Amino acid sequence: MTIPGYDFYRDRFPGINRTIGAAGNSPQQSIRGYTPVFYKRLYKSPREVALLLDKTIRSGYGVLEAGTVMAVDQNDTDQLVPYTPDSISTTDVSRVFLLTDCDASDNFYVDMLESYKLAVDDEITFTDSDGAYETETISAIDRTSYDNKAKITLSAATAASFTIGKNANCYVKAADEADTNKTSDAAYILDMEVDTGAGEYAAGGLASVVLSNAILYQDACVGMDNSAITDLGNVTSEGVYYILK
């Protein structure tokens, strides 16, 4: 499964691409120069008139695209994390998909790289295709026993069963609401691409978010859904655009 964010623009960097010669064992070097990069357009209206605000983005999510809908991290309200849409998709950068069932258990495994979206003492919310939600607290993360996966231990066992057969996943709690709710409310839209880092040395990033007075292309707003529109409160849909009043 491709992990959203981490391989963004991987094949679009300029320079030298190295390949193995097709007619022998000798390596050959193909110099291709600069690969064109096509950036999507976020703004229909002039960016200069939009109301923007600088924010700190939590580490571990790789490269977040301009237009990504963001929420407030309830474990550190000075930071933002990607908003979690209502419908589950493997392209949702906010989600960490389980590698093992968490069947009324206090532990489960996730991909090693994905584990760096989480931290000890974080409140995280579980969900799956059944639509149930449950929030628990991380008490420990073991990243040393295996090279490719991490063991997440909770302070208490989950009351419900979250199974990989039903796309079980978890994400950082990003709304101050009951633990049986989705606990992810849209608050901002990224104005720019930001690299939050991935893995052990991820450091997060600084980015501006757009608050109002803008017309954005709908297909550029990553994670936007009806709930996000309701949460934001100042967004209306007009054709292929979102209008932020």
C-alpha positions in Angstrom: 0.0 0.0 0.0 1.3 3.4 -0.9 1.7 5.6 2.1 0.3 9.1 1.3 2.8 11.9 1.5 6.0 9.9 1.7 6.5 9.4 -2.0 5.1 12.7 -3.1 7.1 14.0 -6.1 9.5 11.1 -5.7 10.0 10.8 -9.5 9.9 14.5 -10.3 13.2 15.7 -8.9 15.7 17.0 -11.4 19.1 15.3 -12.0 20.5 11.9 -12.9 18.5 8.7 -13.0 20.7 5.6 -12.7 19.6 2.4 -14.4 21.2 -1.0 -15.2 22.2 -1.6 -18.7 19.8 -3.8 -20.6 22.4 -5.6 -22.7 25.0 -6.5 -20.1 26.1 -6.4 -16.5 27.7 -2.9 -16.7 25.7 -0.1 -15.1 24.8 2.7 -17.4 23.9 6.2 -16.5 21.1 8.0 -18.2 21.2 11.8 -17.8 17.7 13.1 -18.3 18.1 16.6 -17.0 15.1 18.4 -15.4 11.8 16.6 -15.2 8.8 18.9 -15.7 6.8 19.5 -12.5 3.1 20.3 -12.8 1.8 21.9 -9.7 -1.9 21.9 -9.1 -3.6 25.3 -8.8 -5.3 26.0 -5.4 -6.6 29.6 -5.9 -9.1 30.8 -8.4 -9.0 34.3 -6.7 -5.8 36.2 -6.2 -3.8 34.7 -3.3 -2.8 38.2 -2.2 -6.2 39.1 -1.0 -6.8 35.9 1.1 -6.6 36.1 4.9 -3.7 33.8 5.9 -2.3 32.7 9.2 1.0 30.9 10.1 0.7 27.5 11.9 2.9 24.7 13.2 2.3 21.3 11.6 2.9 18.1 13.5 5.7 15.8 12.3 5.5 12.4 10.7 3.0 13.0 7.8 5.5 13.4 5.0 4.8 16.1 2.4 1.3 17.6 2.8 -0.1 19.2 -0.3 -1.4 22.7 -0.6 -5.2 22.6 -0.1 -5.0 19.8 2.6 -7.8 20.3 5.1 -6.3 20.5 8.6 -7.5 20.0 12.2 -6.2 20.9 15.6 -4.2 18.3 17.5 -5.9 17.8 20.8 -2.7 16.4 22.3 -0.9 19.7 21.6 -3.3 22.4 20.5 -0.5 24.6 19.2 -0.1 22.1 16.3 -2.2 21.0 13.3 -2.7 17.6 11.9 -4.5 16.5 8.7 -8.3 16.3 9.0 -9.8 12.8 8.9 -12.8 12.6 6.5 -15.9 10.6 7.3 -15.3 7.9 4.7 -12.2 5.7 5.0 -9.7 5.8 2.2 -6.2 4.4 2.1 -5.1 7.8 0.7 -6.2 9.6 3.9 -2.8 10.9 5.2 -4.2 11.3 8.7 -4.9 7.6 9.2 -2.6 4.9 10.5 -3.9 1.5 9.3 -3.5 -1.4 11.7 -1.4 -4.4 10.6 -3.0 -6.6 13.3 -6.5 -6.8 14.8 -7.1 -4.8 18.0 -9.8 -7.2 19.2 -10.8 -5.8 22.6 -7.0 -5.6 23.2 -4.5 -3.2 24.6 -2.0 -3.5 21.8 -1.6 -3.7 18.0 1.0 -3.3 15.3 1.4 -0.7 12.6 3.9 0.0 9.8 7.1 1.4 11.3 7.1 4.6 9.2 3.5 5.2 10.0 4.1 4.8 13.7 5.9 8.2 13.8 2.6 9.9 13.3 1.9 8.7 16.9 3.6 9.4 20.2 3.4 8.1 23.8 0.6 9.7 25.8 -1.3 10.6 22.6 -5.0 10.2 22.6 -5.9 8.4 19.4 -9.2 7.4 17.9 -10.0 4.0 16.4 -12.5 3.3 13.7 -13.3 0.8 10.9 -15.8 0.3 8.1 -18.5 -0.4 10.7 -18.4 3.3 11.6 -17.8 2.9 15.3 -15.3 5.2 17.1 -13.4 4.8 20.3 -10.6 6.9 21.8 -7.8 5.5 23.9 -4.4 6.7 25.1 -1.0 5.3 24.0 1.2 4.1 26.9 4.2 2.8 25.0 5.5 2.3 21.5 8.1 -0.4 20.7 10.1 0.4 17.6 13.1 -1.8 18.4 11.8 -5.4 18.3 11.1 -5.4 14.5 12.6 -3.5 11.6 9.3 -3.1 9.7 6.6 -2.6 12.3 6.0 -1.0 15.6 4.0 -2.3 18.6 1.5 0.2 20.0 0.4 -0.4 23.6 -2.6 1.3 25.1 -3.3 2.3 28.7 -6.5 0.2 28.5 -7.9 -2.4 26.2 -10.4 -1.2 23.6 -14.0 -1.9 24.4 -14.8 -2.8 20.8 -13.0 -5.0 18.2 -11.2 -3.2 15.3 -10.1 -5.7 12.7 -8.0 -5.3 9.6 -10.7 -7.1 7.6 -12.8 -4.0 8.2 -10.0 -1.5 7.4 -9.2 -0.8 11.1 -7.2 2.4 11.5 -6.5 5.0 14.1 -5.5 8.7 14.0 -4.6 11.5 16.4 -7.5 12.9 18.3 -8.3 16.3 16.6 -11.6 17.5 18.2 -12.6 18.2 21.7 -15.7 16.0 21.8 -17.0 12.7 23.2 -14.7 9.7 22.8 -17.4 7.8 20.9 -17.5 10.5 18.2 -15.1 10.9 15.2 -13.0 13.4 17.1 -11.6 15.2 14.0 -13.0 18.6 13.1 -11.8 20.6 10.1 -10.3 24.0 11.2 -8.1 25.2 8.4 -6.9 24.7 4.8 -3.2 24.6 4.0 -2.2 27.5 1.8 1.1 25.9 0.8 2.9 22.5 0.5 4.8 21.6 3.6 7.2 18.8 4.4 6.6 17.5 7.9 9.2 14.8 7.7 8.9 11.1 8.1 10.4 8.5 10.4 12.6 8.9 13.4 14.0 12.4 12.5 10.8 14.0 11.4 10.6 17.5 12.7 7.3 18.9 11.6 7.0 22.1 9.7 5.7 25.7 9.5 3.1 26.6 7.0 0.4 29.2 6.3 -3.3 28.3 6.2 -6.1 30.2 4.5 -8.9 31.5 6.7 -11.2 33.5 4.4 -11.7 35.8 1.5 -10.7 33.2 -1.2 -12.0 31.1 -4.0 -10.4 27.7 -4.2 -10.6 24.9 -6.7 -12.5 22.0 -5.2 -10.2 19.3 -6.7 -7.3 20.9 -4.9 -8.8 20.7 -1.4 -7.5 17.3 -0.1 -9.9 15.7 2.5 -12.7 18.1 2.1 -16.1 16.5 2.7 -19.6 17.6 3.9 -18.6 17.4 7.5 -15.5 19.5 6.9 -17.6 22.2 5.1 -19.9 22.3 8.2 -16.9 22.4 10.6 -15.2 25.3 8.7 -18.5 27.3 8.8 -17.6 29.8 6.1 -17.3 27.6 3.0 -19.9 27.3 0.2 -19.7 25.1 -2.9 -20.2 26.9 -6.3 -19.6 24.8 -9.4 -15.9 23.6 -9.3 -15.0 26.1 -6.6 -15.2 26.5 -2.8 -15.9 30.0 -1.7 -14.4 31.0 1.7 -16.2 34.1 2.9 
